């Protein structure tokens, strides 16, 4: 059951991010050269949801050249955020700031009224300070955390997070700022699919980093708020007549015999997934997938006893019934392992990994010694230059690619074996359930 849910989780993350290159930018909330800053605590710094959003905009709206900055820092509160406005936020010249803070560590299992009031007061000051920069603001409520299996009820275990989420809702209403309600969305999700338990450390609930499906969910809701458009495309191949058509890119029949068929797709928008997620886990569709993306191949008159996808030296059997009705090709190896796909994935992962590993370690350690101040500022500037350089590379990389799909009639005498997960893991790429950023091998210590 757990493996089944994991596959759904990873498919959701991919599904949110598969889209056409040409989209109606006039309906999209972001504008040309917008600078979007994700600002908050560990829910931002450790996030994959922010990267999901960035990759969606990068591929679907490349003409906008939107820049994204992760300005989250673990173990921070709105009061700490106030102190970072001048040093961290203002220099980025944001045009939009997406703010997300959860309960401070000492109250993650105790929503004391005094601490809650302090959170509200500092959060309101933070909102006002950000608004003074003349930029748009979006608030996100903290998600409902996973709860341990203890005698307490889930409501009792997660009530502090609900109280802090309510504060964010009220502040949004007071200041007429849009709120993406991650808590309510995750609460509904957890009722349908109860999450894995979180650890209890030293008698306290230690909520796990939001799951991959939770992060995909908030990314989807933020994109919906921005009026991003999903993609609903189909490819159709008739084996008996050799005809093919598509509403995505261009398609051409390259070769056809009684036992094999090959089609070429040109100018296909790049699929997208979260760096570190194994392609083999991207096989089960979900409601979020159906909402945001339907990229299917439908084959008419599939020959008996069925067909296999030919990839390099392998034959991957395809389900005849599913192929006749329409099968997602998002996780097919010719798509996932196209050089253009891997290249774009690499640079986005590099950008996030470099920031996560180096910037977060340097930024809180501002030296007090005057002899080190200049070197410190130079180091910070270099990190930002590296991030900007990587962004420029991402802008210029191709957002479409060409791919050939080759099929053969399945030989019932040959026992074909589906590609195993180990076969589809790119060398040097670590599998990831999507709940922590690529390049991060660390865990937050108590």
N, C-alpha and C positions, 0 to 999 in steps of 0.2 A: 504493500500500500504506500509505503513511504517513497519507494522508487518511482511509483506511478505519479505521485504528487510532484516529485522532483522534476520529472519530465514535463509535466504540465507547466510548472514554474518556468523552466528554461524556454519552453516554446512561447510562453507569454512575452518574455523579454525580447525574443527575436521578433515576434509578431508585431509588437508595437513599433518596430523599426524596419519595416519593409515597405517601400514607398516609391512613387514615381519621381523623376527628376523635375518634370514640368508640373507645377502646381499653381493654383490661383493665389499668388502672393498678396494680391490686393485684399483678400479676405483674412489673411493671416495677421495676428496681432503684432508680430515683430516686424520691424522695418529695416531698410538697408543700413548696414553698418551699426546695428544696435549692439550694445555692450551689456550682456546679461551677467549679473553676479549672483551666485548662490551663496547666501550668507547665513551662518548659524553655528551649530555645535557639531558633535560627532555624526548626527543624522545627515549632515551635509558633507562633512569631510570624508566620511567613510562610504559615501553613497555610490551606488550604481545608477540610481534613478536620474541623477543630474547628468550622468554620462549618456544615458538613454535619450534624454531630451536633446542634448547637444548633437548626438549622432543623427537623430531624426531630422533636425533642422539642417544640418550640414548636407545631407544627401537629398532631401526632398526640396529644400529651398536654397540651393547653392548660390543663386544670384544675389541673395541678401548679404552674404559674407558676415554673418552674425558671429560675434566673439563671445565665448563663454569663459567665466572665471569661477573656480571653486575657491571660496573664501571661508570655508568652514574650519573650525578648530575644536577639537575634542575637549571635554570637561569645561566648556565655556557656558556662560549664562548671558541673558540680555544685558546685564550690567557690564560684563566683559566686552560685549559687542559695542556698547557705547564708547568704550575706551579705544576701540579699534577703528572707529569711523575715520579719523584723520589719517592714521598711519596705514591702514589696509584698504579701506573702501574708497575714500576720496581720490587717491592717486589713480584708480582704475577708470575714473570718469564714467560711471555706470549710467545707462539710460533706463535700465530696469534692474531691480533688486528683488530676488525671491528669498524670503526670510523663513527660516525654520529653526525653532528651538524646542527641545523637550524639557521635562522637569530636570532641575539640577540634581546631581548625583545624591546628595544627602536626603532628598525627599522622594526618591523614585519608588518608595513604598510607604510614603506618609505625606499626604497632601495637607500639611498644616496650614491653617488660615493665614498666619503671619507670613509664612514663606510664600504662599500663593499670592498674597497682596503685594509682597515685594517683587515677585515675578511680573505681576500686572503693571506695577508702577514703572519698573525699568524697561519693560517691553514697550510701553507707551512712549517713553522718552526716546527709545531707540527708533520707533516708527517716525516720530517727529523729526529726529535728526536726519534720518534717511530722506524724508520728504524735502528737507531743506536743500538737498542736493539737486532738486528739480528733476527727479527721475520717477518713473512709475514703480509701484510697490505691489507685490503679491505676497500674501501670507499663506503658510501651510501649517495646518495643525499637526502635532506629533501623532504618530500612528498608535493604534492599540498594540501594546507589546504582547509577546507570547508569555504565558503564565506557567509556573511550575505545577506539577501534579501534587498538590498538597491538600489538606482538609479545607483550606479556604476556597471560596468560590472564585471563578474567574473574574467576576465583577469586583469582588473585594481586592483581588490581587492587582487589578489594573485600574482601579478607580482614580489614583492620583493622576494618571495620564489623561483620563477623561476630564478631570477638573481643569487641567492645564490646557487641554484642547478647547474647552469652553471659554476660557479666558481669551484665547486667540480669536475665536469666533466673535466674541463681544467687542474686542478691540477693532476687528475688521468692520463691524457694523457701525461702531462709534465714529471711526475715521473714514468711512466709506471706501474701504480698501477691499478688493476681492480676496476671498479665502478659499483655498483648495482644502476640503475637509478630509484629510487622510485618515483621521481617527474613525470617522463614520464609515468610510469605505472599507478600511481594514477590519472594523468590527463586523460588518456584514459578511466580509470574506471569511473571517474566522468561524462564523457560525456555520457556514457551508462546509468549510474544510478546516477543522481544528488544526492549529500549527503544532509543531514539535515543542516540547516543554523547554523552558529556560532554566538556567542554573540558579541555585540559591547559594550565594557566597556570604559566609559569616552571618547567616541568619537573614540576609536581605535578598529580595528579589533582584536578580540581575538580568533584565530583559536582553534577549539576544538582539544582534543587529537585525533590522527588518529583513524578512525573507525575500527571495528573489521575486516572488509573485506580488508581495506587498510593494516592492520598489517599482515593479512594472506597472502596478495599479496607479500609483501616484504620478508616475511619468505620463501615463495615458490621460489622467484627469487634468494635468497641467496643459498637455497638448490640446485637449478638448477645449479648455478655457481659452486658449490662444486661437481657436478656430482652425486648427490644423486639419487637413483633409486626409482621410484614410484612402487606401487604394483597393479597388475591387477589380481585379483583372483575371482573364481566362485565356488559356491556350487550348486550341482544339485541333486534334489530329485524327484523320480518318484513315485507318490502316488499309481498308479495301480500295479506296479511290486514290490515296496518296495526296490528298489535299490537306492543307493546314492553314490556320489563321490565328491571329492574336490581336489583342487590343493593347499590348505592351511591347514597345519596340517593333522590330520587324522579324518575320520568320520566313524561312525558305526551305523547301524540301531539297536536301543535298544528294541523297541516295536512297533507292528503294528497290527491294527484291521481295520474293515471296517469304523469305525468312528473316529479313532485317530491314530497318528503316532508320534514316538519319536526318535530323532537321537542324538547321542553323538559326540561332537567335542572335539578332544584332541590336546594339544600343539598348540593352536590357539594364534597367536601374539596378544598382548594387543592392543585394540583400544586406541585412545588418544583424549582428548579434552582439552580445556583451563579451568583451575580451575575456578569454579564459574558459568560456563555456564550451564543452565538447559538442561537436556537431552531432554526434550520435545520440545525444539526449534531446534533440530538437525534432521530435517526431509526433507529438500528440497535440491536436488543436484544442482550443479553449474558447470560452465566450469572448474574452478580450481580443483574442486573435481574430475571431469572426467579425468583431466590431471594427478593428483597425486595418485588417489586411486579409484579402483572400486572393492568393496567387496560386492558381491551380492549373493543372493540365488534365484535360479530358480526352480520352482516346475512344473513338467510335470503332465498332467492329473489331474488338481485340481478338486476335486469333487464338484458337485452342492450341495448347493447354494454357497459354498465357505468354507474357513477354518479360524480359529482363532488361534492366538498364545496364549498358556496357560502359564501364568506367575503367580506363587503363586496361589492366589484364583481368579485371573482375567482372563477374556477372551478378547483378543484384536483382533477385526476383521481385516483381511487383505484384501487388494484389489485383487480380483481374477485375473483380467487382468494384473495388475502390477506384481503379483507373478509369473504368467505364463511367462512373458517377462523377469523377473529378477528384484528383489527388493533389495535395500540396507538394510542390517541388522545392520548397524553401530549404529543406535539409538534405537535398540530393548532393552528393559529392561534387559533380561538375559545377554546381552553383557555389557551394561553400568554399571550394578550394581553387577558384579562379584567382589568378595572381592579383588582379585589381582589388578583389574582395579582401584578400589577406593583407595587401599593402596598406589599404585604408585602415583596416583593423589594427595593424601594427602601430601606426603613428598615433591613433587615438589612444591606444593603450600606453604608448610611450609618454604622451603628454600627461595623462592621469597618473601613471606610475612615478614619473619624475617629480611631479608636484607632491604626491603623497609621501614619497620617501624622503625628499630633501627639504622642500619648503616648510613642511610642518615641523621638522626637527630644528630648523634654523630660526624660524620666525619668533618663537617664544623665548629665545635665548639671546636677547639683545644685551650686549656686554655693557657694563657700567664704566669700564676703563676707557678713557678718551683715546688711548692709543689704538684701540680696536674698532672704534666707531666707523671710521672711513672704510676699513676692510669689510665690516659687517654690511654697510649700505651697498658696497660694490657687489658683494655676494648676492644680496637680495635682487639687485638690478640684473645681475647675470641670469638668475633663475627666471625672472620675468621675460628676459630676452629669449631664453631657450623656449619658454612656453609660447611666446609670440611667434618664434621661428617655426615651431611645430604646427601652429595654427595656420601659418602661411602655406606650409606644405600640404596640409589637409585641404585648404582652399583650391590648390592647383591640381590635386590628384583627380583622375577621371572618376566621374560618378556613374558611368555606364560601362558595360563590357559586352563582349561577344562570347557565346558559348554554343557548343555542339552537343546535342542530346542524341545518343545512339541506342536503338533498341533491337533486340533479337528475340525471335520466337524461342521460348524456353524448351530445352531438350529434356523430356521427362526422364531420360536415362542418365542424365548428368545431375548429380546432387549439388545444386548451387547453394552456397551459404551466404546469408546476408552479411554485410560488412559489420564487423564487431566494433564496439566502442574504441578498443585499443587501436584498431586500424585507422580510425578517423581522427585521432588526436594528433594535431600537428606537432612535430618534434620541437621540444623546448617550450611548448605551451601547456601550462598547468590547468587541469580541469578545475572548474569553479562553479559553485552552485548559484552564483550571482549575488550573494549577500555581502561580499566584500570586494573592494576594488582590486583590479589587476595590479600586480606588482607589490601587493601588500601581503607579507608573510607574517606580520605581527598581529598580536592580539592585545587588546587593552587590559592591562594588569590592574588588579585590585590594589 
